[in-house]
Amino acid sequence: MFLHLGSDKIVPKKDIIVILDYKKGNSAITKEFIQIARDDGFVETIAEPEKEKSYVITTEKIYVSPISCNTLKKRSRERIGLEQ
């Protein structure tokens, strides 16, 4: 199965490691990790400036998505019939 991250980006759900909120709850180590990944070219921003809502960390890249963590979680669960 796949998960739509926004814009025209779709990734296999099996490749998703974690989805993080863009603005809150990120520790210093997480921010450092994302900055290093950005410096090394592993971050792809698919959100417009000021519209960033989540980081989607996959086995290949980190995507900056315009879709919230909660919405992405809901989408991932709906696709396989695990709605709560």
Secondary structure, 3 states (H helix, E strand, C coil): CEEEEECCEEEEHHHEEEEEECCCCCCHHHHHHHHHHHHCCCEEECCCCCCCCEEEEECCCEEEECCCHHHHHHHHHHHCCCCC
